[in-house]
Structure formats: structure tokens, C-alpha cells
Amino acid sequence: MKKDFEELKKEYENIPIPKNLNEVIDKSISDYRREKVKMKNRKLLKTIIAASLLIISSFTIGVNTSESFATTAGKIPGVSILVKLVSFDAFKIEDEVVNADVNIPAVEGFESKTLEEQINQEIQEKMNMHLEDGQLKAKENKEAFLETGGEEENFRPMIIEIDYSIKSYNDNRISFAVHYFEAMASSFTKTYYYTIDLKEDRLLTLEDLLGSNYEDKINEQISDKIEKELEESPAKYFQDEMGFKGISEDQSFYINDDNQIVVVFNKYEIAPGSSGEPEFIIEE
């Protein structure tokens, strides 16, 4: 069995990964890609080594799953593919206003096809919306650039990337994120998180995980952590009217590999852009 496992691991590590885009606009793009690749590779490799439920994440543009990995998955005794996170819609756009690398995921294997379709449709609609908005914004930016005296050859297309990462995965649940990123003169990032109970085939909420008083519990912990961090870094978070006032009704969160609840805020929501997307581990 050890030999089969090592052969599978070797085959997985040789799955082709798409090449990076030819031109990196600014440091935010390179930082984003570096973190994205590091996070994805770590999560996927740990899933295999754990020999629990397998997730198949394809890096091959235009193919839903990697054939080599899908073929060898069945070679591990006692392991079955029950739920998969796969690349559903993967393509590139390279035109005069946009360079886009799109890799939209979908979930497969739930007993509840209603839940499966609901999640997949939501992801698809959100990413299509962002992509269309980005293309329109890029077109308007080019028109403004040329109207104000800019030269055609000096215009730099907008960079758009859509991808996903696995936060954690075990027999009971899967937690993953879908990322949208764009960069032109400035950058914009939006991340959507999904945590699913695999036993009951349903999306989990913070109330499910922390009980009916979850808002008070989370708000108190985040307020305490922000207060302590501001003592050392006064500019790390917004304060007063712009500061943290409490979580929202649809607050973003995920579960990490240590089975901890991590509450996440959008960039600029409670902190300057330099703080990125603030995250807070919540004690149960």
C-alpha cells in the first residue's frame, strides 16, 4: 500500500499547472498569486496525505478534472470519492482591455442535488457578474485613457483572476473559498466562503456552529482583539465611526485545518487596504 500511495502522490505532484500571466502589473498581483498557489497546494497535498475523502482540483484549462489524478484516485484501498470540488468553467480572455484567467469551481457528489445546484449556480452567477463588471470597467478606463491624450500602445489591460482554494476538508465538512481579483491602476479583491456539512448536505452558518448568541460572542472577541492590536499598531484598523461595529447578518467565515472558526472581513470594510482582508479566529 505504501508503494501505491507514493506513486499516487508522485503522479499528483506532476499534474500540469497553468503558466502565470506574462506580465505582473504591480506588487499586489504577485503577492496575491504567491499566497493563492501556496494555499492551494498545501491544502490539496494535506488532503491526499490524510487519506480521507478526496477532493479533485483541476489545474488544466478547459478540463473539468485532471484525468491522471482521477484515474489513480481509486488505487488507494478504502478511499472513495464522495464529494468533489472541480474546475467547472476554466478559460482565458486576452483582448485589448482585459487579460483574464478564469477558473470557476463547482461541487459534485452531494445526495441533495438541490443544494449542489444552488451552490454551483450562486458561484457561477457571482463570478460572471464580477467578470462582466470588470470588462465594462476596463473598457471605460481605456476610453478615458485615450480621451485624455493617452497613447494606444501605452494602455495596459486590466488583469482579472478567478480561482478557488480549499480551507479545510474532513469526513464531516468541507470549507472552501472562491476568489475574484482585478488590478489596473488599483486592485480589487472579493472572496466568497462556503462551509458545508457533508453528513447532512447543508450549508453551515455561524449560528449552527456557535449557538443562538453567536453575534455577541463573536463581536466581543473581535472587539477585544482589535483593541489589543491597536495598542501596538494604531493604524491597523479604522476607528470611531469607521471602525468595527459588529458582524453582519451574512458575515463571511470559514473553518481552518485546526477546526477553528475564522471570521473574515472584506478589504476596506474595517481596516485600511494595507491590512488586506482581516481575519479573526473565534474561540468556541
PyMOL commands that set and color helices and strands:
alter all, ss='L'
color gray80, all
select helices_A, chain A and resi 2-13+27-50+67-73+113-147+152-154+206-210+214-232+240-242+273-275
alter helices_A, ss='H'
color red, helices_A
select strands_A, chain A and resi 84-94+98-108+158-169+173-183+187-197+202-203+252-255+261-264+279-282
alter strands_A, ss='S'
color yellow, strands_A
deselect
rebuild
show_as cartoon
